[in-house]
Amino acid sequence: MSNKSVGEVLELFVSVKGESRRIAKSFIELDENGVKGDKFYSKDRERSVLLTTIDSYKIALSNGIEISYGTLGENILIDFNPYSLPIGKKIQIGEVILELSQNCTICNHLSIVDKSLPKLLKDDRGVFIKVVKSGIINKGDKVYLKQEFKEIEAEDDLKNFIKVVFNADLNVSGAWGYSKELATVIEQSNNGSIAQVEFTLATMRAYLEMNMTLDEDERYGAINLNELSRVVDGKYEKVTYEVSAIKELEYKKFIDEYKEKSEYPDFDMTEHFNRRKEATLKREVIHWFYLE
């Protein structure tokens, strides 16, 4: 997740069984079945949660229709417009990760509010989202767009690829560890501890994903990994890392600023490092290893 938000949550709602009204909430709890306590909970995962932007209400108001928040049936109202995002795009609100599942076509029952409303908001009522990671969303939480990176394809000779690209000698084979079936195979003959070799391989994968395979202006630098957890399954190890990084161009600006201004008495060191923190992308990744 990039710490630079694109918006925030303005209102939250839960629908009531047997009624068309929605109750405003200060927070909602979500899992894979939708919003807990909502009448659409566990009905249809692809359509159980509705996300709407305040722009929808502005369109109605600009056409002389003043309606209160919640009227469009949303569970989550935000001040960022997500309607142009592609289906499958992931966003994060608080601790919850959501995926856009389908566009919401306007319901004819809104003609009760105003006859022109269904046609007016035909493509601007909201988007349905499904829950990828459960949790709680609070009113005022920031909205983030999840940065996606392409998986690195398996090499015919992983050991030779690593030698050519990273100038490192590792006794490994297999793939890049995106699943148990695509585990990176590590021979016991490697120098150093197995955990160190695993960390090196995970770091290489991160550089391939976030730097070496991207266009120059999209590349990340200052890439760091921190092991979060490890699960052993026979000879398999499932290791979860937190990866942090900053866009290379942004990072260079921070470094140049620090070198040029850090010795001046009016340089705000705290503000500088807060901006670095805001520019830092953090993501959790899983790497599967097989120990021969």
C-alpha positions as CSV (number, residue, x, y, z in Angstrom):
1,M,0.0,0.0,0.0
2,S,1.2,3.4,-0.8
3,N,0.9,5.8,2.2
4,K,-0.2,8.5,-0.1
5,S,-4.0,8.4,0.0
6,V,-6.3,9.3,-2.8
7,G,-9.3,10.2,-0.6
8,E,-11.1,9.3,2.6
9,V,-14.3,7.8,3.9
10,L,-17.1,10.4,4.3
11,E,-20.0,8.2,5.5
12,L,-20.8,4.6,6.2
13,F,-24.1,2.8,6.1
14,V,-25.8,-0.5,6.9
15,S,-29.1,-1.5,5.3
16,V,-32.0,-2.7,7.4
17,K,-33.9,-5.8,6.6
18,G,-37.4,-5.1,5.4
19,E,-36.7,-1.4,4.9
20,S,-35.2,0.7,2.1
21,R,-33.5,3.1,4.5
22,R,-29.9,2.8,5.6
23,I,-28.5,3.5,9.0
24,A,-25.4,5.7,9.3
25,K,-22.5,4.2,11.2
26,S,-19.2,5.4,12.6
27,F,-17.6,2.1,11.5
28,I,-18.5,-1.1,9.7
29,E,-17.0,-4.6,9.9
30,L,-16.4,-6.6,6.7
31,D,-15.5,-10.1,5.8
32,E,-15.6,-12.1,2.6
33,N,-19.4,-12.2,2.8
34,G,-19.8,-8.4,2.9
35,V,-20.8,-6.0,5.6
36,K,-21.7,-7.7,8.9
37,G,-25.3,-6.8,10.0
38,D,-26.3,-5.6,6.5
39,K,-29.3,-7.2,4.9
40,F,-27.2,-8.1,1.8
41,Y,-24.6,-9.9,3.9
42,S,-23.7,-13.3,2.5
43,K,-26.2,-12.9,-0.4
44,D,-23.8,-12.4,-3.3
45,R,-20.1,-11.8,-2.7
46,E,-19.7,-9.9,-6.0
47,R,-22.5,-7.5,-5.2
48,S,-22.7,-7.4,-1.4
49,V,-20.9,-4.0,-0.8
50,L,-21.6,-0.8,-2.7
51,L,-19.0,2.0,-2.9
52,T,-20.1,5.4,-4.0
53,T,-18.4,8.7,-4.5
54,I,-19.7,12.1,-3.4
55,D,-19.5,13.1,-7.1
56,S,-22.7,11.1,-7.6
57,Y,-24.6,13.4,-5.2
58,K,-23.0,16.4,-6.8
59,I,-24.3,15.3,-10.2
60,A,-27.8,15.0,-8.8
61,L,-27.5,18.4,-7.0
62,S,-26.3,20.1,-10.2
63,N,-29.5,18.9,-11.8
64,G,-31.7,20.2,-9.1
65,I,-32.1,17.0,-7.1
66,E,-31.0,17.3,-3.5
67,I,-30.8,13.9,-1.7
68,S,-29.2,12.9,1.6
69,Y,-26.2,10.7,1.7
70,G,-27.2,7.0,1.8
71,T,-30.1,7.5,-0.6
72,L,-28.1,5.8,-3.5
73,G,-27.8,2.6,-1.4
74,E,-24.1,2.8,-0.7
75,N,-22.3,1.2,2.2
76,I,-19.3,3.4,1.8
77,L,-19.2,7.0,0.6
78,I,-15.8,8.4,-0.3
79,D,-14.5,11.7,-1.8
80,F,-12.5,10.0,-4.5
81,N,-14.2,8.9,-7.8
82,P,-13.4,5.2,-8.5
83,Y,-15.7,4.8,-11.5
84,S,-13.0,4.9,-14.1
85,L,-10.9,2.2,-12.4
86,P,-10.8,-1.2,-14.1
87,I,-12.7,-4.1,-12.7
88,G,-10.3,-6.2,-10.6
89,K,-8.5,-3.1,-9.2
90,K,-7.8,-3.3,-5.5
91,I,-8.2,-0.5,-3.0
92,Q,-7.4,-0.4,0.7
93,I,-9.4,1.4,3.4
94,G,-8.1,1.1,6.9
95,E,-7.1,-2.5,7.3
96,V,-9.6,-3.7,4.7
97,I,-8.6,-4.6,1.1
98,L,-11.4,-4.5,-1.5
99,E,-11.6,-5.4,-5.1
100,L,-13.8,-3.8,-7.7
101,S,-16.1,-6.6,-8.9
102,Q,-18.7,-4.9,-11.2
103,N,-20.3,-1.6,-12.1
104,C,-23.6,-0.8,-10.4
105,T,-26.5,-0.1,-12.8
106,I,-29.0,2.3,-11.4
107,C,-32.1,0.8,-9.8
108,N,-35.5,1.9,-11.0
109,H,-36.8,2.2,-7.4
110,L,-34.8,5.5,-7.2
111,S,-37.4,7.0,-9.4
112,I,-39.5,7.3,-6.2
113,V,-37.0,10.0,-5.2
114,D,-37.0,11.6,-8.6
115,K,-38.2,10.2,-11.9
116,S,-35.0,11.5,-13.7
117,L,-32.6,10.0,-11.2
118,P,-32.2,6.5,-12.7
119,K,-31.3,7.9,-16.1
120,L,-29.2,10.7,-14.7
121,L,-27.0,8.4,-12.7
122,K,-27.1,5.4,-15.0
123,D,-23.3,5.1,-15.0
124,D,-22.5,7.1,-11.9
125,R,-24.3,5.5,-9.0
126,G,-21.5,3.4,-7.7
127,V,-19.4,0.2,-8.0
128,F,-19.8,-3.1,-6.3
129,I,-16.7,-4.4,-4.4
130,K,-15.8,-7.7,-2.8
131,V,-13.7,-8.1,0.3
132,V,-10.2,-9.5,-0.2
133,K,-9.0,-8.9,3.4
134,S,-11.4,-8.6,6.3
135,G,-11.4,-5.9,8.9
136,I,-13.0,-2.7,10.1
137,I,-13.5,0.5,8.2
138,N,-14.0,3.7,10.2
139,K,-15.5,7.0,9.1
140,G,-12.6,9.2,8.2
141,D,-10.3,6.3,7.1
142,K,-8.0,7.1,4.2
143,V,-8.5,5.4,0.8
144,Y,-5.5,4.0,-1.0
145,L,-5.0,2.4,-4.4
146,K,-3.2,-0.9,-4.2
147,Q,-0.1,-1.0,-6.3
148,E,0.0,-4.2,-8.4
149,F,3.2,-5.8,-9.7
150,K,3.5,-8.6,-12.3
151,E,4.7,-11.9,-11.2
152,I,8.1,-12.9,-12.6
153,E,8.0,-15.9,-15.0
154,A,9.9,-19.0,-14.1
155,E,13.3,-19.5,-15.7
156,D,14.6,-22.7,-17.4
157,D,17.8,-22.3,-15.4
158,L,17.2,-20.2,-12.3
159,K,20.8,-20.6,-11.0
160,N,22.3,-19.3,-14.3
161,F,19.7,-16.4,-14.5
162,I,20.7,-15.2,-11.0
163,K,24.4,-15.4,-11.9
164,V,23.9,-13.4,-15.1
165,V,21.5,-10.7,-13.6
166,F,22.7,-10.4,-10.1
167,N,26.3,-11.8,-10.3
168,A,25.5,-14.1,-7.4
169,D,26.3,-17.8,-7.0
170,L,23.4,-19.6,-5.4
171,N,22.6,-23.3,-5.7
172,V,18.9,-23.0,-6.5
173,S,16.4,-24.1,-9.1
174,G,12.6,-24.1,-9.6
175,A,10.6,-20.9,-9.9
176,W,10.1,-17.6,-8.0
177,G,8.0,-18.9,-5.1
178,Y,4.6,-17.4,-5.9
179,S,2.9,-20.7,-4.8
180,K,3.8,-24.0,-3.3
181,E,3.8,-25.5,-6.9
182,L,6.2,-22.6,-8.0
183,A,8.5,-22.9,-5.0
184,T,12.1,-21.8,-5.2
185,V,14.2,-24.9,-4.6
186,I,17.3,-24.3,-2.3
187,E,20.1,-26.8,-2.0
188,Q,21.6,-27.3,1.5
189,S,25.1,-26.7,-0.1
190,N,24.6,-22.9,-0.2
191,N,26.9,-20.8,1.9
192,G,25.3,-19.1,4.8
193,S,22.1,-19.9,6.7
194,I,19.0,-21.0,4.8
195,A,17.1,-18.0,6.1
196,Q,19.8,-15.7,4.7
197,V,19.6,-17.4,1.3
198,E,15.8,-17.1,1.4
199,F,16.0,-13.4,2.2
200,T,18.4,-12.9,-0.7
201,L,16.1,-14.6,-3.1
202,A,13.1,-12.7,-1.9
203,T,15.0,-9.4,-2.3
204,M,16.0,-10.4,-5.8
205,R,12.4,-11.1,-6.7
206,A,11.3,-7.7,-5.3
207,Y,13.9,-5.9,-7.4
208,L,12.8,-7.7,-10.5
209,E,9.1,-6.9,-9.8
210,M,9.5,-3.3,-8.6
211,N,12.5,-2.0,-10.5
212,M,14.3,-4.0,-13.2
213,T,11.1,-5.0,-15.2
214,L,9.5,-1.5,-15.1
215,D,9.8,1.6,-17.1
216,E,12.4,4.0,-15.7
217,D,9.9,6.5,-14.3
218,E,7.9,3.7,-12.6
219,R,10.8,2.1,-10.9
220,Y,11.2,1.8,-7.1
221,G,14.4,2.1,-5.1
222,A,15.4,1.9,-1.4
223,I,13.8,-1.6,-1.4
224,N,13.9,-3.2,2.0
225,L,12.4,-6.5,3.2
226,N,11.5,-7.5,6.7
227,E,10.4,-11.1,7.6
228,L,7.0,-11.2,9.2
229,S,6.2,-14.9,9.6
230,R,7.3,-18.4,8.6
231,V,5.3,-21.6,8.2
232,V,7.1,-24.9,7.8
233,D,5.3,-27.7,5.9
234,G,7.7,-30.6,5.7
235,K,10.4,-29.5,3.3
236,Y,8.4,-26.5,2.2
237,E,8.6,-23.1,3.9
238,K,6.1,-20.3,3.4
239,V,7.7,-17.0,4.3
240,T,5.8,-13.7,4.5
241,Y,7.8,-10.5,4.1
242,E,7.0,-6.9,4.3
243,V,8.5,-5.0,1.4
244,S,9.0,-1.2,1.6
245,A,10.2,1.0,-1.2
246,I,10.1,4.5,-2.6
247,K,9.8,5.6,-6.3
248,E,13.4,6.1,-7.5
249,L,12.8,9.6,-8.8
250,E,11.2,10.7,-5.5
251,Y,13.9,9.0,-3.4
252,K,16.6,10.9,-5.4
253,K,14.8,14.2,-4.6
254,F,14.7,13.3,-0.9
255,I,18.4,12.4,-0.9
256,D,19.3,15.6,-2.7
257,E,17.2,17.7,-0.4
258,Y,18.8,16.2,2.6
259,K,22.4,16.7,1.3
260,E,21.7,20.3,0.3
261,K,19.6,21.5,3.3
262,S,20.1,19.3,6.3
263,E,22.9,21.5,7.8
264,Y,20.7,24.7,7.6
265,P,19.2,25.7,11.0
266,D,15.7,26.1,9.5
267,F,15.7,22.6,7.9
268,D,12.7,20.7,9.4
269,M,14.1,17.2,9.8
270,T,10.9,15.7,11.2
271,E,8.8,17.1,8.3
272,H,11.4,15.8,5.8
273,F,11.2,12.2,7.2
274,N,7.4,12.4,7.5
275,R,7.3,13.1,3.8
276,R,9.6,10.2,3.1
277,K,7.3,8.0,5.2
278,E,4.2,9.2,3.2
279,A,6.0,8.4,-0.1
280,T,6.9,4.9,1.0
281,L,5.0,2.0,-0.4
282,K,4.6,-1.1,1.8
283,R,3.3,-4.5,0.7
284,E,3.2,-8.0,2.1
285,V,4.4,-10.8,-0.1
286,I,4.6,-14.5,0.3
287,H,7.6,-16.6,-1.0
288,W,7.5,-20.4,-1.0
289,F,10.7,-22.3,-0.7
290,Y,11.6,-26.0,-0.9
291,L,14.6,-27.2,0.9
292,E,16.4,-30.1,-0.7
